[in-house]
């Protein structure tokens, strides 16, 4: 059974023109932006990508407006630098990913061409065979560190599941319900500083983008934060 590749979320700041061009190319190819970057990084030598032009960060004044979807400021508009959100295997730099996307655009425009020689093909074949052999060996003989990491991850997930609050059927409507969701004792009367500290810790756990995230818990956490803040104010 193959081991799943660990991916992480990449935020790639870029101009709105560059972002729109990447998204348009991805749509035309029926893929997403991460597929474009990954395709280039799979076939183009790393040194060639490093030497390629970087389109850079967005210029001054180039901003986009979004509406915040969670947190105390939920529903409010926010101006930020344009960006692309990609999920790729861990270990890449932001600049390398942006250069790879730039190369993908130039490939599509015919401004970049590749020459494949026999030596290159043989070297690529050898590399693929070596990687396949190494992967098979790792699968048959998983290192102790990997087994321990998996066990620790499962243990942490079990701890989070057992300690996390149970979402309330009717949502957060009372002060005591808000205390429950935020992890305070029923008799507690926390100040605003304690509430904010508790919120930041719990939000990092329950946010849908985290490994242990829950949209329902995050929604009720935001509601509890707003209710407690209004009560104290």
C-alpha positions as CSV (number, residue, x, y, z in Angstrom):
1,X,0.0,0.0,0.0
2,X,1.5,3.3,-1.1
3,X,2.2,6.0,1.5
4,X,0.2,9.2,0.9
5,X,2.4,12.2,0.1
6,X,2.2,14.8,2.9
7,X,1.0,18.1,1.4
8,X,0.9,21.6,2.9
9,X,-0.9,24.8,2.0
10,X,1.1,27.4,0.2
11,X,0.1,31.1,0.0
12,X,1.8,32.6,-3.1
13,X,1.7,36.4,-3.2
14,X,1.6,37.7,-6.7
15,X,0.1,40.4,-8.9
16,X,-3.6,40.1,-9.7
17,X,-2.7,39.9,-13.5
18,X,-0.4,37.0,-12.8
19,X,-2.9,35.3,-10.5
20,X,-5.7,35.6,-13.1
21,X,-3.5,34.3,-15.9
22,X,-2.5,31.2,-13.9
23,X,-6.2,30.5,-13.0
24,X,-7.2,31.0,-16.6
25,X,-4.6,28.5,-17.8
26,X,-5.6,26.0,-15.1
27,X,-9.2,26.3,-16.1
28,X,-8.3,25.8,-19.8
29,X,-6.4,22.7,-19.0
30,X,-9.0,21.3,-16.6
31,X,-6.7,21.3,-13.6
32,X,-5.9,23.5,-10.7
33,X,-3.0,25.9,-10.1
34,X,-1.1,23.4,-7.9
35,X,-1.2,20.9,-10.8
36,X,0.5,23.4,-13.1
37,X,3.3,24.1,-10.6
38,X,3.8,20.5,-9.8
39,X,3.9,19.5,-13.5
40,X,6.7,22.0,-14.2
41,X,8.7,21.0,-11.0
42,X,8.4,17.3,-12.0
43,X,9.9,17.7,-15.6
44,X,12.1,20.7,-15.3
45,X,15.5,20.5,-13.5
46,X,15.5,22.4,-10.2
47,X,18.4,24.5,-11.2
48,X,16.6,25.7,-14.4
49,X,13.6,26.8,-12.2
50,X,15.9,28.6,-9.8
51,X,17.4,30.5,-12.7
52,X,14.0,31.5,-14.2
53,X,12.4,34.9,-13.9
54,X,10.4,35.5,-10.7
55,X,7.3,37.6,-11.4
56,X,7.6,38.9,-7.9
57,X,5.2,40.2,-5.2
58,X,2.2,42.4,-6.2
59,X,3.1,46.0,-6.9
60,X,2.0,48.8,-4.5
61,X,-1.7,49.5,-4.7
62,X,-2.5,46.1,-6.3
63,X,-5.0,44.7,-3.7
64,X,-8.1,42.5,-3.7
65,X,-11.2,42.7,-1.4
66,X,-12.5,39.7,0.4
67,X,-15.1,39.1,3.0
68,X,-13.9,37.4,6.2
69,X,-15.6,34.1,6.8
70,X,-14.8,33.4,10.5
71,X,-13.5,35.1,13.6
72,X,-14.8,38.1,15.5
73,X,-14.7,40.2,12.2
74,X,-16.7,37.6,10.2
75,X,-18.6,39.2,7.4
76,X,-16.4,42.3,7.2
77,X,-14.6,43.3,3.9
78,X,-10.8,43.1,4.1
79,X,-8.3,44.4,1.5
80,X,-5.2,42.3,1.0
81,X,-2.4,41.5,-1.4
82,X,-3.5,39.2,-4.3
83,X,-2.4,35.6,-3.9
84,X,-2.8,32.0,-5.0
85,X,-3.6,29.2,-2.6
86,X,-2.0,25.9,-3.5
87,X,-1.6,22.5,-1.8
88,X,1.7,20.9,-2.8
89,X,4.2,18.4,-1.2
90,X,6.1,20.0,1.6
91,X,9.6,21.4,1.1
92,X,9.2,24.0,-1.8
93,X,10.0,27.7,-1.4
94,X,7.3,30.3,-2.3
95,X,9.6,31.8,-4.9
96,X,10.3,28.4,-6.6
97,X,6.6,27.7,-6.8
98,X,6.0,31.2,-8.3
99,X,8.8,30.7,-10.8
100,X,7.4,27.3,-11.8
101,X,3.9,28.9,-12.4
102,X,5.6,31.6,-14.5
103,X,7.3,28.9,-16.6
104,X,4.0,27.1,-17.1
105,X,2.5,30.3,-18.5
106,X,5.4,30.7,-20.9
107,X,5.2,27.1,-21.9
108,X,1.5,27.7,-22.9
109,X,2.5,30.8,-24.9
110,X,5.2,28.9,-26.7
111,X,7.9,31.2,-25.2
112,X,9.7,28.3,-23.6
113,X,10.8,25.1,-25.3
114,X,12.5,22.0,-24.0
115,X,15.0,19.8,-25.8
116,X,15.1,16.1,-24.7
117,X,18.3,14.2,-25.5
118,X,18.9,10.5,-25.2
119,X,21.2,11.0,-22.2
120,X,18.5,13.0,-20.5
121,X,15.9,10.2,-21.1
122,X,18.2,7.5,-19.7
123,X,19.1,9.5,-16.7
124,X,15.4,10.2,-16.0
125,X,14.5,6.5,-16.4
126,X,17.3,5.6,-13.9
127,X,16.1,8.2,-11.4
128,X,12.5,6.9,-11.6
129,X,13.6,3.3,-11.1
130,X,15.8,4.3,-8.2
131,X,13.0,6.2,-6.5
132,X,10.5,3.3,-7.1
133,X,13.0,0.8,-5.6
134,X,13.6,3.1,-2.6
135,X,9.9,3.6,-2.1
136,X,9.2,-0.2,-2.2
137,X,12.0,-0.7,0.3
138,X,10.5,2.0,2.7
139,X,7.1,0.4,2.4
140,X,8.4,-3.1,3.2
141,X,10.6,-1.9,6.0
142,X,9.1,1.2,7.6
143,X,11.6,2.9,9.9
144,X,10.9,2.9,13.6
145,X,10.7,6.7,13.6
146,X,7.9,6.6,11.0
147,X,5.9,4.1,13.0
148,X,6.4,6.2,16.2
149,X,5.3,9.3,14.4
150,X,2.1,7.6,13.1
151,X,1.3,6.3,16.6
152,X,1.9,9.7,18.1
153,X,-0.3,11.4,15.5
154,X,-3.2,8.9,16.2
155,X,-2.7,9.5,19.9
156,X,-2.9,13.3,19.5
157,X,-6.0,12.9,17.3
158,X,-7.7,10.8,20.0
159,X,-6.8,13.3,22.7
160,X,-8.3,16.2,20.6
161,X,-11.5,14.2,19.9
162,X,-11.9,13.4,23.6
163,X,-11.1,16.9,25.0
164,X,-12.9,18.9,22.3
165,X,-16.3,20.3,23.3
166,X,-19.4,18.6,21.9
167,X,-21.2,21.1,19.6
168,X,-24.5,22.3,21.0
169,X,-27.6,21.2,19.1
170,X,-29.2,24.7,19.1
171,X,-26.0,26.7,19.0
172,X,-24.6,29.1,21.6
173,X,-27.4,31.2,23.1
174,X,-26.5,31.7,26.8
175,X,-23.6,32.9,28.8
176,X,-23.1,29.5,30.4
177,X,-23.1,27.8,27.0
178,X,-20.5,30.2,25.8
179,X,-18.3,29.4,28.9
180,X,-18.7,25.7,28.0
181,X,-17.6,26.2,24.4
182,X,-14.6,28.3,25.5
183,X,-13.6,25.7,28.1
184,X,-14.2,27.8,31.2
185,X,-15.8,26.5,34.4
186,X,-19.6,27.2,34.8
187,X,-18.8,29.6,37.7
188,X,-16.0,31.4,35.9
189,X,-16.1,35.1,35.1
190,X,-13.1,35.6,32.8
191,X,-11.9,39.0,31.8
192,X,-11.5,40.0,28.1
193,X,-7.8,39.2,28.0
194,X,-8.4,35.6,29.3
195,X,-11.1,35.2,26.7
196,X,-9.0,36.3,23.8
197,X,-6.1,34.0,24.9
198,X,-8.4,31.1,25.1
199,X,-10.0,31.9,21.8
200,X,-6.7,32.0,19.9
201,X,-5.6,28.6,21.3
202,X,-9.0,26.9,20.5
203,X,-9.2,28.6,17.1
204,X,-5.8,27.1,16.1
205,X,-7.2,23.7,16.9
206,X,-10.8,23.9,15.6
207,X,-10.2,26.0,12.4
208,X,-11.3,23.9,9.4
209,X,-7.9,24.3,7.8
210,X,-6.1,22.6,10.7
211,X,-5.5,18.8,10.9
212,X,-8.1,18.5,13.7
213,X,-10.5,21.2,12.4
214,X,-14.2,21.3,12.6
215,X,-16.4,23.8,10.8
216,X,-19.2,23.3,13.4
217,X,-17.0,23.7,16.4
218,X,-15.3,26.8,14.8
219,X,-18.7,28.4,14.2
220,X,-19.8,27.9,17.8
221,X,-16.4,29.1,19.1
222,X,-16.9,32.3,17.2
223,X,-20.4,32.7,18.5
224,X,-19.2,32.1,22.1
225,X,-16.5,34.7,21.7
226,X,-19.0,37.3,20.5
227,X,-21.4,36.5,23.3
228,X,-18.8,36.7,26.1
229,X,-17.3,39.8,24.7
230,X,-20.7,41.5,24.6
231,X,-21.5,40.4,28.1
232,X,-18.3,41.7,29.5
233,X,-18.5,45.0,27.6
